Amino acid sequence: MSLKAQVGTLKLQTPLLLASGYITETPEFFLRARPYGCSGMVTRSLKQHVPSERSRITVPRYAVFGQDSMLNCEWGNEKPWTDWQDHGVRQVKETGCPVIISLSGRDLDSCCYLIRAFDEIGVDAYEINISCSHSGALHGNLNVDALHLEQLMKKVRGVTTTPIWIKLSYSNLLVPMAQQAEELGANAIVCTNSIGPGMLIDTKTAKPKLGIKGGGGGVTGKAIFPIALWCVHQLSETLSIPVVGCGGIFTADDAIQMLMAGASAVQLYTAPALKGPTVFRRVTAGLQRFLVENPKYASVEDIVGLTLHKTGDHQFSSPRPVVIKEKCTGCGICIQSCAFDALSMVRRVDERPLAVIDDNCISCNACVGVCPPKFDAIKASY
Ligand SMILES: Cc1cc2nc3c(=O)[nH]c(=O)nc-3n(C[C@H](O)[C@H](O)[C@H](O)COP(=O)(O)O)c2cc1C
């Protein structure tokens, strides 16, 4: 049973990486997550010069919603990029794990300057960020700017042979942008960054919850997981280069879905930021458990891409979901979810109620989703 993963030539002890953001301003958070199975890290997106406006922090800069999702309007760097040159890169390398330098892709000359500087000490890859949703809304959306991407790729490919990963976010142009990056020499696509901008309002003050001009921030965490998964699946079906999945991964099941969608590895940000570095222990343990329970997969690499080319046809047969009698507690939650009056509760001989599905059922499977996981009493129809 192996958890090893690989992104191009980059070898990883597990498929789990710490994504770029505030908690990767320094190596400290990674060093705490490392013993729990985090197998590499991406630095905060570094800039040679932080524009004066962005050296001042807007507040509030985070708004957490639904306990596992966030809106943020982070920008700039709070520490100089030279900290990574002086000691940060070395500290990560000493763990035997790769360090991926994230660079802001907005200022091309600075990007090349930083690549030359980091190539002198040697790093594992560059992840070039052209997809920050809130800075895109204020300063121009590079995520859909094919001309900028072309100029960027030509410049950076001209100065380094180190792997270049391009970080994109969801957009209507995701696939053509990624294809262009591949054609121009990108070694991997990372998807997705925060999605948005989005907004939240404090109803006590009627002001936006974030302090940035315009009030918009990037949405991350559980709220974006299905979109991120779709992006990874689309990219993996189209590209020849590896895809690194990111967005809303909290559990081993989330990570496995990303791998099945075609991701060679995954990155986590909001989960460790909100729940702490031990999130990696839970995800790693869950991956190991999955491989033990499914011995037909000898390794994580066997899971990668299992869902590719499985979505080409509609599925028309519609057997109904099935209530598992031994597991149903008669709690009745499923009845609330049924918009078609197809569920009712009957008394059993032992007097415990049991959910029953009748002919009104249209196989929408909403009841499967609402049955509490601890009961897991309604089996989906496939
Ligand atoms: C507070 C915060 C700061 C972030 N900063 C960066 C950044 O500097 N560069 C970058 O490429 N992505 C940044 N991200 C995006 C994350 O790396 C990641 O792509 C995104 O949050 C989706 O993953 P998640 O749902 O696991 O958080 C940031 C996200 C958050 C929440």
The ligand as an ORCA input file, in Angstrom:
! r2SCAN-3c Opt
* xyz 0 1
  C      -6.439     33.783      3.300
  C      -6.053     33.201      1.985
  C      -4.923     33.648      1.321
  C      -4.549     33.113      0.088
  N      -3.426     33.555     -0.542
  C      -3.042     33.012     -1.720
  C      -1.853     33.419     -2.357
  O      -1.087     34.266     -1.873
  N      -1.554     32.853     -3.566
  C      -2.337     31.896     -4.146
  O      -2.006     31.404     -5.231
  N      -3.462     31.473     -3.533
  C      -3.828     32.007     -2.341
  N      -4.969     31.554     -1.735
  C      -5.776     30.504     -2.374
  C      -5.423     29.087     -1.832
  O      -4.096     28.735     -2.103
  C      -6.349     28.044     -2.481
  O      -6.125     28.018     -3.862
  C      -7.827     28.347     -2.254
  O      -8.015     28.792     -0.934
  C      -8.720     27.131     -2.508
  O      -8.361     26.057     -1.681
  P      -9.082     25.756     -0.253
  O     -10.546     25.718     -0.506
  O      -8.484     24.468      0.221
  O      -8.718     26.895      0.626
  C      -5.353     32.092     -0.500
  C      -6.499     31.647      0.163
  C      -6.862     32.183      1.382
  C      -8.104     31.683      2.080
*
